[in-house]
Amino acid sequence: MKELILSLLKYISLPFALLYGLVIMLRNKFYDWKIFDSIAFDLPVICVGNITVGGTGKSPHIEYLIEQLKNEYKVATLSRGYRRHTRGFKLADANSNARDIGDEPFQFKSKYPTIEVCVAEERMTAIPELLQRKQDIQVILLDDAFQHRTVKAGMNILLTDYERLFTRDFIMPFGLLRESRSAYKRADVIIITKCPQPISEDEKQKLITEINPLVHQQVYFSAIDYANIYALTPSQKEISKETEVLLVTGIANPKPLQEKLEIEFKKVHCLPYKDHHYFSFDDLNEMNDAFNHIATSNKIIITTEKDAARLMLLKDKILEMNLPFYAQAISIHFLFNEGEIFNEKVKSFVAPFYPFIEDEVFTEEE
């Protein structure tokens, strides 16, 4: 009965989806026809985004780009700062936290303190302000800005989840697409993310055919890498295959992490919260109760790095409760040995803006 009701509600939403799709289509046409202004900047701007609601792996792909560029260029990230408790333009510093700038930007700044991280609702005005404050910026990475067409990025990278390809989805609220499938044509690069391993060459070609890339577009495939967990609190435990885990998450899709932990540990108990949830003292009490109900002393709590940014806002209370929190770090790699091809494409886009950097490197090598 529940499934029938949900199915009926979905089809009832179809007229609203058609209306929403029409509005978004007209908006995009106004940008295409240059009725609405789209501003380009005289430095490399790379946009990483999607056309689907929910997690497609933007954060680890932004971090991948940071890793590729940070040793040669002065890099900045610009995000909206989703669900932060502030407004306007904010430039991260040593005193910033997830409440000020959002969980993902805080994660970037924590892992890469030498880069500049800023948040703002309006990217078009944020970039000039960023460049005015930090005049040495050489590359800007736009986080989740594929729909924000007021800024014309030099390179658009579109992400789509292997399990939820945009080609098989529909526009909201009938489906999960923010805009029509045809929006993929604005991308320069398309990455199918969160791929299982291995994928056959035949499946690769079938998926590329399904996406039907334009002549100038390249399609890549990436998979998640899980690094070792690391302690967030002094209450560390001896961890083994017999350890039981309380998995606390506030992300769009915790299932892949849950499945990974179920392979590594004896048992995984899940305590999910909504995406980007800001944890409260009541939530901590709920975690404490769930943890205490696990009938073994060989147990720990694991969360994601993104969730850790918000959980650690309550660090004093966590320490008081003596809860052994650990974070699971993730990264990505490209399948079919195409990582270097992707890296070269990104660097080939950035390098012409700064030919003097190559000259300087060449001189040093001489």
C-alpha positions in Angstrom: 0.0 0.0 0.0 2.8 2.4 0.9 4.5 1.8 -2.5 1.2 2.4 -4.3 0.7 5.7 -2.5 4.3 6.8 -3.3 3.8 5.8 -6.9 0.5 7.8 -7.1 2.1 10.9 -5.5 5.0 10.7 -8.0 2.6 10.7 -11.0 0.5 13.5 -9.4 3.8 15.6 -9.3 4.2 15.2 -13.1 2.5 18.5 -14.0 4.6 20.4 -11.5 7.7 18.8 -13.0 6.7 19.9 -16.5 6.1 23.4 -15.3 9.4 23.5 -13.4 11.2 22.1 -16.4 9.7 24.8 -18.6 10.8 27.6 -16.3 14.4 26.2 -16.1 14.5 25.7 -19.9 13.5 29.3 -20.5 16.1 30.5 -18.0 18.8 28.5 -19.8 17.6 29.8 -23.2 17.9 33.4 -21.9 21.5 32.7 -21.0 22.1 31.0 -24.4 20.6 34.0 -26.2 22.6 36.4 -24.0 19.5 38.0 -22.6 20.9 37.2 -19.2 24.5 38.1 -18.5 27.2 35.5 -17.9 30.6 36.8 -16.9 34.0 35.3 -17.7 37.1 36.0 -15.8 40.8 36.4 -16.9 41.9 33.4 -15.0 41.1 29.6 -15.1 37.8 28.8 -13.5 36.8 25.2 -13.2 33.3 24.3 -12.3 32.5 20.9 -10.7 28.8 20.1 -10.4 25.9 17.9 -11.4 22.3 18.1 -12.6 21.0 15.7 -10.0 19.8 16.3 -6.4 21.9 14.4 -3.9 25.5 13.3 -3.6 27.5 12.5 -6.7 30.9 12.8 -5.1 31.7 16.5 -5.7 33.8 16.9 -2.6 36.4 14.2 -3.3 36.6 15.3 -6.9 37.3 18.9 -5.8 40.0 17.5 -3.5 41.4 15.6 -6.4 41.7 18.8 -8.4 43.3 20.6 -5.5 45.9 17.8 -5.3 46.7 18.1 -9.0 47.0 21.9 -8.9 48.1 23.1 -5.5 51.9 22.6 -6.0 52.0 24.7 -9.1 49.3 27.3 -8.7 47.6 29.3 -6.0 44.2 27.6 -5.7 41.0 28.9 -4.3 37.6 27.1 -3.9 34.3 28.9 -4.0 31.2 27.3 -2.6 27.7 28.4 -1.6 28.4 27.0 1.9 25.2 25.0 2.1 23.3 25.2 5.4 25.9 27.5 7.0 24.7 29.8 9.7 26.1 33.0 8.1 25.2 35.1 5.0 27.2 36.8 2.3 30.9 36.5 1.4 33.1 34.7 3.9 36.8 33.9 3.5 37.9 31.0 5.6 40.7 31.4 8.1 42.2 29.5 11.1 39.2 30.4 13.2 36.5 29.2 10.8 34.3 26.3 11.5 31.5 24.4 9.7 28.8 26.6 11.2 30.5 29.7 9.6 31.3 28.4 6.1 29.6 25.0 5.7 30.8 21.5 6.2 32.4 20.9 2.8 34.3 24.2 2.6 35.5 23.6 6.2 36.8 20.2 5.1 38.7 21.7 2.2 40.3 24.3 4.5 41.2 21.7 7.2 42.8 19.3 4.7 44.5 22.0 2.6 45.3 25.0 4.8 47.5 26.7 2.2 44.6 27.2 -0.3 42.0 29.9 -0.1 38.5 28.7 0.7 35.5 31.1 0.4 31.7 30.9 0.4 29.0 33.1 -1.0 25.5 32.9 -2.4 26.4 34.9 -5.5 29.4 33.6 -7.4 29.4 36.5 -9.8 30.1 39.1 -7.1 32.1 36.7 -4.9 34.9 36.2 -7.5 35.9 39.9 -7.8 35.8 40.2 -4.0 38.0 37.2 -3.6 40.5 38.5 -6.2 40.5 41.9 -4.5 41.4 40.3 -1.1 43.7 37.7 -2.5 45.4 39.0 -5.6 47.7 36.0 -6.0 44.9 33.6 -6.8 45.6 31.7 -10.0 42.9 29.0 -10.2 39.3 29.0 -8.9 37.4 25.8 -8.4 33.7 26.4 -8.3 31.9 23.8 -6.1 28.4 22.8 -7.2 27.9 25.6 -9.6 26.8 23.9 -12.8 23.4 25.6 -12.6 24.9 29.0 -11.6 25.3 30.4 -15.1 26.1 34.0 -14.0 29.7 32.9 -14.1 31.0 31.4 -17.3 33.5 28.8 -16.2 36.4 27.9 -18.6 36.0 24.2 -17.9 32.7 22.6 -16.8 33.0 19.1 -15.2 29.7 17.3 -14.8 29.4 14.4 -12.4 26.8 11.7 -12.6 26.4 8.7 -10.2 26.9 5.3 -11.7 23.8 4.1 -9.8 21.7 7.2 -10.8 22.8 8.2 -14.3 21.1 11.5 -15.4 20.1 9.7 -18.6 17.7 7.5 -16.6 16.2 10.2 -14.4 13.5 12.9 -14.7 13.2 16.5 -13.6 12.0 17.4 -10.1 9.7 16.6 -8.4 8.8 13.7 -10.7 12.5 12.7 -10.5 15.7 14.1 -9.1 17.0 16.2 -12.0 17.6 19.9 -11.3 17.2 20.6 -15.0 16.6 18.6 -18.1 18.9 15.9 -19.3 20.0 18.1 -22.3 21.9 20.3 -19.8 24.8 17.8 -20.1 25.7 19.5 -23.4 27.1 22.5 -21.4 29.8 20.2 -19.9 33.3 19.8 -21.2 34.0 16.7 -19.2 31.6 14.1 -17.8 32.6 11.8 -15.0 30.6 8.7 -14.1 31.3 8.5 -10.3 31.1 5.9 -7.6 31.7 3.1 -10.1 32.0 -0.5 -8.9 35.2 -2.2 -9.6 35.9 -3.7 -12.0 33.9 -2.4 -15.0 34.3 -4.2 -18.3 35.3 -2.4 -21.5 32.0 -3.5 -23.0 30.0 -1.8 -20.1 32.2 1.3 -20.4 31.4 1.6 -24.1 27.6 1.0 -23.5 27.5 3.8 -20.8 29.4 6.2 -23.1 26.9 5.4 -25.9 24.0 5.9 -23.5 25.3 9.4 -22.5 26.0 10.2 -26.1 28.7 12.8 -25.6 29.2 15.6 -28.0 32.3 15.7 -30.2 34.2 18.0 -27.7 33.2 16.0 -24.6 35.2 13.3 -22.8 33.7 10.7 -20.5 35.7 9.4 -17.6 34.9 6.8 -14.9 35.9 7.2 -11.2 35.7 5.1 -8.1 35.9 5.8 -4.4 39.0 4.9 -2.5 38.6 4.4 1.3 41.7 5.3 3.3 42.3 4.1 6.9 40.0 5.6 9.5 41.6 8.0 11.9 40.7 9.1 15.5 38.8 12.3 16.1 38.9 12.0 19.9 41.5 10.8 22.4 39.2 7.9 23.3 41.0 5.5 21.0 40.3 1.8 21.0 42.2 -1.3 19.7 40.5 -2.1 16.5 40.2 -5.5 14.9 38.0 -7.6 12.6 35.9 -8.4 15.7 35.1 -4.7 16.4 31.5 -3.5 16.1 30.8 -0.1 14.6 28.1 2.5 15.1 28.0 4.3 11.8 26.8 7.9 12.2 26.1 9.8 9.0 24.4 12.9 7.7 25.1 12.4 4.0 22.9 11.7 1.0 23.8 8.1 0.5 25.7 6.2 3.3 25.1 2.8 1.7 28.5 2.4 0.0 30.3 3.3 3.2 28.1 0.9 5.2 28.8 -1.9 2.8 32.5 -1.3 3.0 32.5 -1.3 6.8 30.4 -4.5 6.9 33.3 -6.3 5.1 35.9 -5.0 7.5 34.1 -5.3 10.9 32.0 -7.8 12.7 28.8 -5.8 12.7 27.7 -2.3 11.7 24.9 -0.5 13.4 23.6 2.5 11.5 22.3 5.8 12.8 21.5 8.0 9.8 20.5 11.7 9.8 19.5 13.8 6.9 22.0 15.3 4.5 24.1 18.2 5.9 22.4 17.7 9.3 23.8 19.9 12.1 24.0 17.7 15.2 22.6 18.8 18.5 23.1 17.7 22.1 19.9 15.6 21.8 21.5 13.8 18.8 24.7 13.1 20.9 22.5 11.6 23.6 20.9 9.4 20.9 24.3 8.4 19.7 25.4 7.7 23.3 22.4 5.5 23.9 22.8 3.6 20.6 26.5 3.1 21.4 25.8 1.8 24.9 23.2 -0.6 23.6 25.9 -2.4 21.5 26.5 -5.4 23.7 30.3 -5.5 23.5 33.2 -3.5 24.8 35.0 -3.8 21.4 33.2 -1.0 19.6 33.8 2.4 18.0 31.8 5.1 16.3 32.7 5.9 12.7 31.5 9.0 10.7 32.5 10.7 7.4 34.9 13.6 7.2 32.1 15.8 6.1 30.0 14.8 9.1 33.0 15.2 11.4 33.2 18.9 10.5 29.7 19.3 12.0 30.1 16.9 14.9 33.3 18.5 16.1 31.3 21.7 16.8 30.2 19.7 19.8 33.6 18.4 20.7 33.5 19.4 24.3 30.3 17.4 24.9 31.8 14.4 22.9 34.9 14.5 25.1 32.7 14.6 28.2 30.8 11.6 27.0 34.1 9.8 26.3 32.8 8.6 22.9 35.5 7.0 20.6 34.8 8.8 17.3 36.7 8.0 14.1 36.5 9.5 10.6 36.6 7.7 7.3 38.6 9.5 4.7 37.8 9.0 1.1 39.4 9.9 -2.2 38.8 9.0 -5.8 40.8 7.4 -8.7 40.0 7.1 -12.4 39.4 3.7 -14.0 40.9 2.3 -17.2 44.2 4.0 -16.4 42.8 7.4 -17.5 43.8 9.4 -14.5 46.9 10.9 -16.2 44.8 11.7 -19.3 42.3 13.6 -17.1 45.2 15.3 -15.2 46.7 16.4 -18.5 43.4 17.8 -19.7 43.0 19.9 -16.6 46.6 21.2 -16.7 46.4 21.9 -20.4 43.4 24.1 -19.6 45.2 26.0 -16.8 48.8 26.2 -18.2 48.1 28.7 -21.1 47.0 31.3 -18.6 50.5 31.2 -17.0 53.2 30.3 -19.5 55.8 32.0 -17.3 55.3 29.2 -14.7 56.5 26.6 -17.2 59.4 28.8 -18.1 60.4 29.2 -14.5 60.2 25.5 -13.9 62.3 24.8 -17.0 64.9 27.3 -15.8 65.1 25.6 -12.4 65.5 22.2 -14.0 68.3 23.5 -16.1 
